[in-house]
Amino acid sequence: MYIGKPIFNGHTDIEQLSIIFDKLGSPDMNGWQSAQNYPNFLCFENMQPKDLNTLIPNAPPDALDLIKSMIKLDPQKRIKIKDAINHQYFH
């Protein structure tokens, strides 16, 4: 909503993953080494995460913090809904 278009706008599964990894970093470069244990895991080029401030430049710091916590690749590291609704962004 802050940039008026989707951040991750792929047209196929592989393109979608490539766009996500290009922006968030590949799983092993983003601290999610266990992703390779999933069935049908595909190896992608190792990519470093981009700075979210450059992807969403007009978002306030609280919004960026919430977004960062919601889009972590590793599902175990994502913010839980009860914590998200109590995030500083909403206060």
N, CA, C and O of each residue as an XYZ file, in Angstrom:
364
protein
N       0.823     -1.188      0.000
C       0.000      0.000      0.000
C       0.875      1.264      0.000
O       0.495      2.291     -0.561
N       2.023      1.174      0.621
C       2.881      2.359      0.678
C       3.476      2.725     -0.667
O       3.728      3.900     -0.932
N       3.706      1.730     -1.527
C       4.306      2.053     -2.824
C       3.311      1.945     -3.969
O       3.664      2.220     -5.115
N       2.081      1.551     -3.685
C       1.031      1.524     -4.691
C       1.077      0.351     -5.648
O       0.380      0.356     -6.662
N       1.891     -0.661     -5.343
C       1.970     -1.855     -6.183
C       2.536     -2.991     -5.335
O       3.132     -2.743     -4.287
N       2.355     -4.234     -5.782
C       2.899     -5.363     -5.016
C       4.424     -5.335     -4.987
O       5.067     -4.973     -5.973
N       4.982     -5.712     -3.875
C       6.446     -5.815     -3.776
C       6.917     -7.086     -4.464
O       7.964     -7.100     -5.112
N       6.141     -8.152     -4.320
C       6.491     -9.450     -4.886
C       5.456     -9.793     -5.955
O       4.408    -10.359     -5.644
N       5.741     -9.457     -7.193
C       4.745     -9.570     -8.253
C       5.195    -10.545     -9.333
O       5.528    -10.137    -10.446
N       5.205    -11.845     -9.000
C       5.585    -12.851     -9.985
C       4.374    -13.408    -10.706
O       3.251    -13.333    -10.206
N       4.607    -13.966    -11.883
C       3.517    -14.523    -12.676
C       3.503    -16.047    -12.662
O       2.499    -16.659    -13.025
N       4.602    -16.663    -12.250
C       4.674    -18.112    -12.115
C       5.263    -18.420    -10.739
O       5.799    -17.530    -10.080
N       5.166    -19.660    -10.312
C       5.716    -20.035     -9.006
C       7.211    -19.730     -8.920
O       7.676    -19.144     -7.942
N       7.950    -20.126     -9.939
C       9.402    -19.932     -9.940
C       9.746    -18.443     -9.988
O      10.638    -17.986     -9.274
N       9.038    -17.692    -10.827
C       9.283    -16.244    -10.890
C       8.961    -15.592     -9.549
O       9.685    -14.702     -9.103
N       7.884    -16.028     -8.908
C       7.502    -15.479     -7.609
C       8.602    -15.724     -6.579
O       8.994    -14.811     -5.853
N       9.097    -16.954     -6.520
C      10.179    -17.257     -5.584
C      11.430    -16.447     -5.899
O      12.094    -15.954     -4.987
N      11.755    -16.306     -7.171
C      12.935    -15.523     -7.560
C      12.815    -14.077     -7.098
O      13.790    -13.495     -6.623
N      11.639    -13.500     -7.232
C      11.421    -12.108     -6.814
C      11.516    -11.992     -5.299
O      12.140    -11.066     -4.779
N      10.897    -12.932     -4.592
C      10.966    -12.915     -3.130
C      12.408    -13.036     -2.664
O      12.848    -12.263     -1.813
N      13.153    -13.998     -3.211
C      14.535    -14.196     -2.795
C      15.417    -13.026     -3.205
O      16.365    -12.691     -2.494
N      15.121    -12.401     -4.339
C      15.889    -11.226     -4.752
C      15.753    -10.101     -3.733
O      16.715     -9.379     -3.470
N      14.571     -9.953     -3.164
C      14.331     -8.859     -2.227
C      14.635     -9.226     -0.770
O      15.173     -8.411     -0.020
N      14.288    -10.455     -0.373
C      14.475    -10.867      1.020
C      15.743    -11.670      1.255
O      16.117    -11.932      2.398
N      16.399    -12.058      0.176
C      17.576    -12.911      0.279
C      17.173    -14.363      0.137
O      16.054    -14.738      0.487
N      18.075    -15.179     -0.373
C      17.782    -16.603     -0.503
C      17.716    -17.225      0.891
O      18.285    -16.674      1.834
N      17.029    -18.367      1.041
C      16.824    -18.928      2.376
C      18.104    -19.081      3.194
O      18.132    -18.702      4.365
N      19.163    -19.631      2.596
C      20.375    -19.831      3.381
C      21.100    -18.527      3.704
O      21.844    -18.471      4.683
N      20.902    -17.480      2.907
C      21.518    -16.180      3.170
C      20.647    -15.347      4.123
O      21.062    -14.286      4.589
N      19.442    -15.841      4.404
C      18.492    -15.125      5.234
C      18.272    -15.848      6.555
O      17.311    -15.548      7.264
N      19.135    -16.788      6.898
C      19.035    -17.472      8.176
C      18.013    -18.588      8.234
O      17.545    -18.933      9.319
N      17.655    -19.161      7.097
C      16.683    -20.253      7.071
C      17.293    -21.457      6.373
O      16.782    -21.926      5.356
N      18.391    -21.950      6.931
C      19.111    -23.062      6.324
C      18.263    -24.332      6.281
O      18.458    -25.160      5.390
N      17.333    -24.510      7.213
C      16.529    -25.735      7.252
C      15.530    -25.818      6.101
O      14.891    -26.856      5.930
N      15.376    -24.762      5.313
C      14.455    -24.797      4.168
C      14.832    -25.898      3.197
O      13.967    -26.466      2.530
N      16.115    -26.202      3.114
C      16.550    -27.235      2.179
C      16.077    -28.632      2.581
O      16.206    -29.572      1.796
N      15.534    -28.784      3.786
C      15.013    -30.075      4.237
C      13.585    -30.330      3.760
O      13.068    -31.437      3.911
N      12.946    -29.309      3.183
C      11.578    -29.473      2.690
C      11.572    -30.298      1.405
O      12.497    -30.214      0.597
N      10.498    -31.113      1.222
C      10.409    -31.858     -0.039
C      10.315    -30.889     -1.219
O       9.721    -29.817     -1.103
N      10.885    -31.261     -2.314
C      10.854    -30.462     -3.552
C      11.554    -29.117     -3.405
O      11.244    -28.186     -4.148
N      12.485    -28.988     -2.471
C      13.234    -27.741     -2.314
C      14.030    -27.471     -3.582
O      14.709    -28.356     -4.102
N      13.939    -26.239     -4.076
C      14.678    -25.825     -5.265
C      15.833    -24.928     -4.848
O      15.655    -24.021     -4.036
N      16.989    -25.169     -5.387
C      18.144    -24.319     -5.100
C      18.103    -23.101     -6.008
O      17.959    -23.219     -7.225
N      18.230    -21.944     -5.405
C      18.316    -20.691     -6.134
C      19.688    -20.093     -5.886
O      20.387    -20.481     -4.950
N      20.057    -19.166     -6.712
C      21.309    -18.439     -6.517
C      21.288    -17.773     -5.147
O      20.261    -17.239     -4.729
N      22.410    -17.802     -4.453
C      22.489    -17.121     -3.162
C      22.372    -15.619     -3.363
O      23.151    -15.020     -4.105
N      21.410    -15.026     -2.708
C      21.172    -13.585     -2.824
C      21.098    -12.969     -1.437
O      20.477    -13.527     -0.532
N      21.724    -11.835     -1.277
C      21.679    -11.102     -0.015
C      20.365    -10.338      0.080
O      19.846     -9.882     -0.939
N      19.820    -10.192      1.280
C      18.588     -9.405      1.427
C      18.815     -7.936      1.086
O      19.885     -7.383      1.341
N      17.793     -7.319      0.508
C      17.826     -5.877      0.222
C      17.339     -5.125      1.467
O      16.632     -5.691      2.300
N      17.710     -3.887      1.584
C      17.245     -3.043      2.676
C      15.790     -2.682      2.416
O      15.472     -2.084      1.389
N      14.911     -3.040      3.336
C      13.487     -2.780      3.158
C      13.194     -1.282      3.049
O      12.206     -0.884      2.433
N      14.044     -0.461      3.641
C      13.868      1.000      3.543
C      13.953      1.479      2.097
O      13.305      2.458      1.727
N      14.745      0.797      1.284
C      14.849      1.198     -0.122
C      13.692      0.652     -0.945
O      13.330      1.236     -1.966
N      13.104     -0.471     -0.510
C      11.968     -1.053     -1.229
C      10.669     -0.317     -0.920
O       9.787     -0.206     -1.771
N      10.563      0.183      0.307
C       9.357      0.907      0.746
C       9.825      2.213      1.396
O       9.746      2.358      2.616
N      10.306      3.152      0.602
C      10.978      4.338      1.152
C      10.083      5.289      1.952
O      10.588      6.017      2.806
N       8.794      5.304      1.705
C       7.946      6.277      2.392
C       7.197      5.690      3.593
O       6.327      6.355      4.154
N       7.519      4.459      3.994
C       6.865      3.848      5.152
C       7.526      4.348      6.442
O       8.751      4.448      6.517
N       6.717      4.657      7.447
C       7.293      5.077      8.730
C       8.035      3.918      9.402
O       7.769      2.759      9.086
N       8.947      4.206     10.307
C       9.751      3.156     10.946
C       8.922      2.051     11.609
O       9.282      0.878     11.504
N       7.831      2.393     12.281
C       7.006      1.360     12.913
C       6.388      0.432     11.872
O       6.286     -0.773     12.103
N       5.978      0.974     10.739
C       5.416      0.149      9.674
C       6.484     -0.778      9.107
O       6.219     -1.959      8.880
N       7.685     -0.258      8.877
C       8.776     -1.096      8.359
C       9.103     -2.222      9.328
O       9.341     -3.354      8.909
N       9.115     -1.920     10.607
C       9.406     -2.942     11.607
C       8.355     -4.052     11.564
O       8.700     -5.233     11.608
N       7.084     -3.683     11.477
C       6.010     -4.672     11.400
C       6.107     -5.486     10.103
O       5.983     -6.710     10.126
N       6.327     -4.812      8.991
C       6.442     -5.508      7.703
C       7.600     -6.494      7.745
O       7.452     -7.641      7.325
N       8.757     -6.058      8.249
C       9.919     -6.941      8.337
C       9.600     -8.196      9.141
O      10.032     -9.294      8.790
N       8.847     -8.026     10.213
C       8.540     -9.175     11.060
C       7.499    -10.098     10.423
O       7.404    -11.267     10.797
N       6.726     -9.592      9.476
C       5.685    -10.392      8.830
C       6.177    -11.138      7.592
O       5.572    -12.134      7.196
N       7.253    -10.676      6.981
C       7.697    -11.281      5.716
C       8.990    -12.083      5.852
O       9.681    -12.316      4.860
N       9.313    -12.498      7.052
C      10.495    -13.345      7.230
C      10.284    -14.662      6.492
O       9.197    -15.238      6.539
N      11.315    -15.134      5.817
C      11.202    -16.380      5.067
C      10.925    -17.565      5.979
O      10.081    -18.405      5.665
N      11.615    -17.642      7.087
C      11.449    -18.758      8.015
C      10.147    -18.573      8.783
O      10.027    -17.625      9.559
N       9.171    -19.452      8.587
C       7.885    -19.277      9.259
C       7.992    -19.299     10.783
O       7.153    -18.717     11.470
N       9.012    -19.963     11.314
C       9.194    -20.000     12.769
C       9.642    -18.655     13.330
O       9.504    -18.402     14.526
N      10.177    -17.790     12.467
C      10.677    -16.486     12.909
C       9.696    -15.355     12.628
O       9.939    -14.218     13.033
N       8.586    -15.645     11.941
C       7.587    -14.613     11.656
C       6.836    -14.235     12.922
O       6.682    -15.041     13.840
N       6.374    -12.996     12.949
C       5.607    -12.520     14.088
C       4.284    -13.282     14.160
O       3.664    -13.565     13.135
N       3.867    -13.603     15.357
C       2.581    -14.258     15.575
C       1.483    -13.205     15.506
O       1.728    -12.040     15.820
N       0.284    -13.592     15.101
C      -0.810    -12.639     14.913
C      -1.121    -11.872     16.193
O      -1.378    -10.669     16.141
N      -1.102    -12.544     17.337
C      -1.408    -11.845     18.587
C      -0.362    -10.772     18.892
O      -0.677     -9.749     19.498
N       0.874    -11.008     18.473
C       1.920     -9.998     18.657
C       1.799     -8.906     17.602
O       2.064     -7.736     17.878
N       1.399     -9.291     16.393
C       1.256     -8.304     15.320
C       0.170     -7.278     15.640
O       0.366     -6.082     15.425
N      -0.969     -7.736     16.151
C      -2.051     -6.782     16.433
C      -1.732     -5.873     17.613
O      -2.375     -4.840     17.800
N      -0.740     -6.258     18.406
C      -0.307     -5.407     19.515
C       0.957     -4.625     19.186
O       1.543     -3.993     20.065
N       1.377     -4.664     17.938
C       2.606     -3.983     17.511
C       2.464     -2.473     17.681
O       1.363     -1.931     17.592
N       3.559     -1.817     17.919
C       3.595     -0.363     18.108
C       2.956      0.395     16.947
O       2.404      1.476     17.151
N       3.022     -0.145     15.752
C       2.458      0.504     14.575
C       0.983      0.860     14.778
O       0.520      1.891     14.292
N       0.260      0.018     15.484
C      -1.182      0.220     15.661
C      -1.527      1.116     16.854
O      -2.704      1.332     17.141
N      -0.530      1.631     17.538
C      -0.801      2.478     18.716
C      -0.484      3.929     18.458
O      -0.657      4.766     19.345
